[in-house]
Amino acid sequence: MPRFDYQAPTDLKEAIALLSGGATALAGGTDLMVKMKRGLARPHQVVSLQRIEGLKEIVVSANGVARIGALTTMAEIARHPLLSRNSLLALTEGANSVGGALIRNRATVGGNIVNARPCADTVAPLLALGANLIIDGPGGRRTRPIEGFITGPGKTSLLAGEILVAVEIPPPEGSGSCYIKITRRAVMEITIAGCAVSAALERDGRTIRQVRMALTSVASTPLVVEGLEKRFAGRVADDAALQEAAAMARQSAHPIDDHRAPAEYRSEVIEVIARRALRLALERAGGGKRK
């Protein structure tokens, strides 16, 4: 591993100043340290964010907004009681599927987002849940949707010196959510295809009020299935609707061939898991089991 200078500030402003000078941020280290060992990253200075207060909090406000600090680990998200509601299960399922137990105890939600990998297992759930990102930097604090934040593999819209501070998820309003992914083995495996869904039903338990779907590992970035909510709001949640939504997911995917799976397989399997994820999200929203 190449030599580097290491800093561990306790103040957010100090960290921002260091990063503005060209340093590299370190969250959990599960990606950065591997890249450095392989010679794929050669930062001259590494700034650990672990000692900065307030970056590891999970808080749900009185109006239902869930705020998750960027340095919260996957393990903490997966087991936190405030995130175990049906409306947020997509996120806990995504966090609980990252790597193995050792990785989940180190990997952070902020790192998973900023690392910007097409297979990021918490990004699709956060896209489906309509999450916002809280970002601090030299120009002050700003809030922006997670949708569009990742601009390409390993690329985001973060500006020089900026730090992802927290993720905020809007009130669920009686929704249910789900994340399903396909891998070659159960743990320590990169996702071949994944689908997250957040859905809500009207009081009749049959009519779709709101639905969002996001996919991972089937394009250069995790993506939202465009037009889904407009098409299905007000529709009865029957098998025909589920199949139509799954077909839209397949049409939205732009997978590639690699050593894990061919593009044709990814296209087929994303349609299958999209249907399953939508069905389970609707059941969790209170619609009961559909035939």
N, C-alpha and C positions, 0 to 999 in steps of 0.2 A: 504493500500500500504506500502511495506517495506521502511525503511529509506535508503537514498542514498546520496552520495556527488554529487553536480551538478557543472559542469564547462561549461563556454561559451567563449572559446577562439576566438580571432579575427584573429589569424594567423594560417595558415594551418600546418606549422611545429610544432607549439605547440599542435595542435589537434592530429597530428600523434604521438607525444611523449606520450601524455596521453593515446591514444588508445593502444600504444605498451605496456603500463603498465597494460593492462587488462580492461580498461574502455570500456563502451558500447556507440556507437555513437547514437545520436538522430537527426533525420532529421525532418519530420513533426510530428512524434509521434502517428500517427493514429493506428499503430500496437503495437509499443513498450509499450505505456502507457496502452493499454488494457491488454497486457500480464502481465505487472507489477501489475495491479489491481487484476488480476485473480490468481496471484501467480505463473504464468508460467515463468516469468523472474525475477531474483533477482540480478540486477547489483549493485555492491558496489559503482560504480561511473558512472555517465551519462555525456557525453560530447555533448553539443549542437553544431551543425555545422552552426546554423542560422546566426551568426555574421561574418562568414568568407567571405571576399570579393571575388566575381567572381563565386560563386557557383549557382547563380540564373540567369545567362545571357542566352539569346537566340540570336544567331548570325548566319547569313547565309553569307558565304564568297563569294568573287567574282566568284570563280569556282564552287559554288553551294553546298558546304559542309555545312550542318546544324549542329551547335554545341549547345547543350542544357545542361546547368548547372545541376548538380545532384539534387540541391535543388529547381529546378523549380517545381511549383505545377501543379497538373492536370488541375486546372482551367486556369492557365496561358498558358499552352500548348494548351488547347482546344480553346482558343479565340485569340491566337497570329496570326497576319496577315501573317507573314513569313512562318507559318506552314499550311496555308489554301490551298496550292496548291494541285491539284489532286494527285500528287506523294506522298504526306505526309499525306493524309487524314486518312489513317489507324491509324496513331499515334494519331491524334486529336480525332478520333472516339473512340479509346481505352481509352484515358484520360478522355473523356467526359462521359464514361460509368462507371467510378469508383465510387462506393458508391452513395452518394447524394451530393448536393451542398456544404454543410458544410464540408464533407470529402474532396471533391476536392479542397477546399480552403486551406487545410492543407497538404494533402498527396503529396509526391514528387515523381518524376520519379525515382530518385536514390533509395529512400526507397522501391518503388515497385519492383525494380530490385533486390536489395540486400536482401530483405525479402524472396525472392525466393519461393514464393507460386506457386503451379501448376496452379492457376487460375489468375495469374497476367495479368491484361488487357493491359498493355503497353509493356510487354515483347514479346508477339506474334507479334505485329506490328514491333517492333524493330528487331526481328529475320527476318521477311519477308523483311525488308528494308536493311538488311545487315549491321546493325549498329556496331560501335566499341565503346569500353569503355576506357575512360582515367582514370587511377588509379594512385594515388600518395601514397607513403609510405616510410618506413625507407630505402628501397633500391633504392629510386628515383622514377621517373615517368615512367610508361609503358602504352602501348596501346595494347589491345587485342580484338578480336571479341566477341560480346555478345554470339554467339553460343558456347556452351560448358562451359560458365561461371557458370551457375547454374548446380550443380552436383547432387542435390537431394532436396526433400522438406525442405526448410529452410537452405540449404547448398549452398555455392558458393566457388569459387577458390580464394577469397580474402585472403591474408596473414595477419598475426598479424600486427596491426598498420596501415594497408592500408585503404584508403578512396577512394570511387568512386567520381571522380571530375566532370566528364562530359560524355555526350554521343555524338558521332559524327555519322551522317548519310551521306553516300557518295552521290555524285551528282545523281539526279534521272534520267537524260537523257530522258526526255519525257515519263516517266512511269506514271501509275495510281495505286492507292492502296486503300484497303478497309479492314475494320474490322467489323465482324458481330459476335454477341454472343447471346446465349440463356440463359435466366434466368426465374425464376418462377414469378417474378414481375419486374416492370420497374426500380426501384431504390433500393438502400441499399440491394442488393442481390448478393451473390457469383455466379460467372459464372458456368453454367452447362456444356457448351461447347462453344468454341470460335474459330474463324478462321480469320487469317489475310493473305492478298495476296498483293504482289507487282508485277506488270506486265508491260511489254512494248511491243509495236508492231512495225513491220517494216513500212516503208513509205506507203505500199499498204493498211494499215489499217486493214488487215485481218490475217497476218502472225505473230505468236508469236516470238518475239526476245528474251525476257527474262521473267522468271516467278519464283517467290519464294512464298512458302506457309508455314505458321506456325500455330500450333494448341495450344490451351490452355484448361486446365481442362479435358483432356482425357488421361493423363499419369502422371507420378510422377513429371515431369518437363514440361514446355512449350517446344515444339519440332518443328523442321523443317521437312517437308515432303521430305525425301531423294529421289533423282533421278528425281524429277519433272522437273527441268530446262533442264536437259540433254534430257529427253524424249520429251519435247514439244517445244524446240527451233527449229524454222523452220516449225512448224506445223500450219495449218490453224486453227484459233480460232472458230471452229464450235461446234455444240452441242455434237458431238461425243467426241471431245477433252475435253470439259468441264466435261462430264460425266466420262470419263476415269480418269481425274485428281481428281474428287471427290471420285472415288473409291479408288484411291491411298491414299487419306487422311484417309478414313475409315480404310484401311489396316494398316496405320501407327499408328493409335490410340490404346492405351492400357488402356481403362477406367476401373473404379472400380464401384461397387455398394456402394451407401451411401444414407443418408436420403434425399438428394436433387433429385437424379435420379438414376435409375438402369443403369448398364453398357450397356445393350442392347439398351436402349433409346439413350444414349450418342453416341454409334456407329452409329445408324441410323441418328441422327440429325446432326452429324458432316459431313456426306456425303451431306446432304441437304444444309447446310450453306456454305460448301466449294464450291459447285457449284455456289451458289448465290454470294459469295464473289469474286470468280474468274471472273464471268460475269461482275460484277460491276467494278472491277479493270480494266478489259479490256476496258469497255466503257469509263472509266475515262482516260485511256491512249490514247483515241482518235479513237477507232475503231467503235464507233457508237453502236446502239442497235442491238443485235443479235436475230435472230428468231430461 
